[in-house]
Amino acid sequence: MPGWTYADVFESVAHAVPDAPALLHGAESRTWTELDRRADGLAQFLLNAGCGHQDKVAFYLYNRPEYLELFYACSKASLVHVNTNYRYTDDELVYIWENADAVVVVFQGTFTENVVRIRERVPSVHTWLWVDDGSGECPPWATPFEEATATDNDGSVRSPVGRNGDDLILLYTGGTTGMPKGVMWRQDDLFIATDKANRNALPAENDLDENGLSPSVLARTTKPGPLSLPACPLMHGTGLFNALNTLGLGGSIVTLE
C-alpha cells in the first residue's frame, strides 16, 4: 500500500463535508470546497514553475489561512514543507533555505524588505510567492499568492510520479542547541502518530478507492468536525501538527488577524 498522505485525507474530507468551514481568519472564511480548489490551483502553479518530486518549499508566514492552503498544495504535488521562523535574522534565513535546498519561498508581504536583502544569497530559489497582508505592493520578481491559486488544473492535482506515504515533511528545530536542524517525517508516519489518539482512528493502511477517496475517512466524517485556534505559531511543530489533526477530522482552523 502507498501509505497515507495529508492530501488524500483532506480530499476525502472535502468530498464528505464540502460546504463546512475549513479556515477562518477575521472576516475571511474558506469552505472545504474552496480550500480544496485553491490548493489544487496552487499545487498546479508550483508544478508548472518547475518543481520536481520532493522539492522543498519554504513557508515564511505568520498564522494565516495561506499557511495551511500551501501545506495542502505541497502534499497534493508531493513537495516538501519547510517551516521558517519569522523571527530569524538574515543569516539564519539564508542558512535555513540553503540547508533545506529550498527552490520556492512563500513570504508574507510584511517580510518583503527582509527577502529583498537576502534574495541574491539563495540562488537555488527559483520561485517567490507573495502573500498580500495589506503592507505594500507585490515586488516585480514575485507572484501574488492569489494569482497562483487561480491556476488552471484538472482537479486532484498530483505530481507526475503520484503521491506516496514516503513523501516528506521537513520540520526545522529552533536551534537552541546550535544551528537549526531539519527533522524529516514521512507523511504516513506523522499522520498515523497523530491520528491514533482520535476516538475513531483511521486504519494503519491507506484504503483509497478507484476515485482516490478513502471510505474510512468518508465514514467518520459525517458532519463538520471540531473548531480549533492554534495557540502557537503554525511554523512550530505543535501548532502545525495539531492543526493538521483537526483538519483530518473535518474540522476548521481559526487564525488571528
Salt bridges, closest charged atoms under 4 A:
ASP8 OD1 - ARG158 NH2 3.83
ASP8 OD1 - ARG163 NH1 2.75
GLU11 OE2 - LYS76 NZ 2.70
GLU11 OE2 - ARG163 NH2 2.69
GLU28 OE1 - ARG30 NH1 3.60
ASP36 OD1 - LYS76 NZ 2.97
ASP40 OD1 - LYS76 NZ 2.89
GLU66 OE1 - ARG64 NE 3.00
GLU69 OE2 - ARG30 NE 2.65
GLU69 OE2 - ARG38 NE 2.57
ASP90 OD2 - ARG117 NE 2.80
ASP91 OD1 - ARG121 NH2 2.96
GLU146 OE2 - ARG38 NH2 2.68
ASP166 OD1 - ARG186 NE 2.64
ASP188 OD2 - ARG186 NH1 3.70
ASP189 OD1 - ARG186 NH1 2.73
ASP195 OD1 - ARG220 NH2 2.81
